[in-house]
Amino acid sequence: MPLTRTRAPQRSEEQLITLLQQKAVPLPPIDDPSFADAFDRFADARVVLIGEASHGTSEFYRARAAITRRLIERHGFTIVAAEADWPDAAMIDRYVRHQQPADWLERGFRRFPTWMWRNRDVADFAGWLRTHNASQAPEQRVEFRGLDVYSLGTSIREVLAYLDQVDPAAAQAARQRYGCLSPWQEEPAIYGHNVMRGEPSCEEAVVEQLRALLDQRLGYLEKDGEHFFDAEQNARVVLAAEQYYRAMYRGSTESWNLRDRHMFDTLRALLAHRGDDAKAVVWAHNSHIGNAAATSMGWGGEFNIGELCRTAYGREAVLIGMGTDRGEVAAADNWDEPMQIKQVRPSRDDSWEQLFLRAGLAASLTSWRDDAALREAFAQPRLERAIGVIYRPATERQSHYFQAILSEQFDALLWLEQTTAVTPIGPRQVDHESVPDTYPFGE
């Protein structure tokens, strides 16, 4: 008879807390120069994905920046890839690689939620990265790139601007193809709704445009390979965005999967473009960088960039989550509404966060990547909290908690017991190239 695998018996809460007290590494304050030392254990990875439990928490951004600085300075990481739109992130990229002045705070990230990337902590990191890159040869400078799909109109304009410079005839043909989307560039969700109601889609036109661009790849690369790569990625964003907005009205699972597939494909393109020695740090929400297969999201049919990286890169991908108990967060009540500073409720008694709180460390790193006993102990489902750009404390259980098997979701967790909100900077005007609330956390 075949052997039947049996799961180890679940540990009690008290046993899990005791394990945490034994295994968690206490961390100094984030501003301490030694804060990121403990993360050297992940330097053998090709991709380190660093999450966050909300999009509006200063400590998450600051900790992620400190870890990333360590990985860049000590371990040769060359790409920072963020859950941000490609054209907006390109403004930061050109600034940190000394290709243009610091105008990204005025020109970039005008779409809701503006505070997610246009905040003091991101600006501080960008300033550090520019200083670091100043001593590097241009081809060795660290990149800052965007992975997301929401920049339909901006990406169309970037493709056309590139072709106007290198191939005016091709630019004219591209305008005709993209003309199908012209009425909806600033309101792409309406385009998706209209297609759902039976109006023609623009899928064929955007596919044809990407193919036309790639057909001229060799000639364009000879003129300026870096600018061609930027244009190619913008054309891929247009293709992915067109698919995303059509799928959005067919179901949240399909649109979520399209978005995370695009983010993963963009990450792979960045690594390939940089070369065999490329190493990347990914900045995104826990719900994107954790292995979705170990959560109720995955059990409902969704996958994410973390799961795709774990499948593609195995041990060379490290998934680091973050968690907090209470404090402040910058968030809105609903999509496209003003940012508020909200109080984060203390974690639920039946959550993973509560176990870390009861372990008694204000800040800690717990890694089970090379600890089979700890990995086995945490291989049980509990609730986990996720706050995106929307936070609804009154319905927190339904709106922000989900089931997760922690040791299969992440390789490690960074715990910060009490946290504060990010500080937005720059102009407050917002373009209305917006999208509806994305399942499940508006992030």
Buried (B, 14 or more C-beta within 10 A) or exposed (E): EEEEEEEEEEBEBEEBBBBBEEBBBEBEEBEEEEBBBBBEBBBEBBBBBBBBBBBBBBBBBBBBBBBBBBBBEEBEBBBBBBBBBBBBBBBBBBBBBEEEEBEBBEEBBBBBBBBBBBBBBBBEBBEBBBEBBEEEEEEEBBBBBBBBBBBBBBBBBBBBEBBBEBBEEBBEBBBEBBEBBEEBBBBBBEBBBBBBEEEEBBBEBBBEBBEBBBEBEEEBBEEBEEBBBBBBBBBBBBBBBBBBBBBBBEEBBBBBBBBBBBBBBBBBBBBEBBEEEBBBBBBBBBBBBBBBBBBBBBEBEBBBBBBBBBEBBEEBBBBBBBBBBBBBBBBBEEBBEEBEEBEBBBBBEEBBBBBBBBBEBEBBBBBBBEBEEBBBBBBBBBBBBBBBBBBBBEEBEEBBBBEBBBBBBBBBBBBBBBBBBBEBBBEEEBEEBBBBBBBBBBB
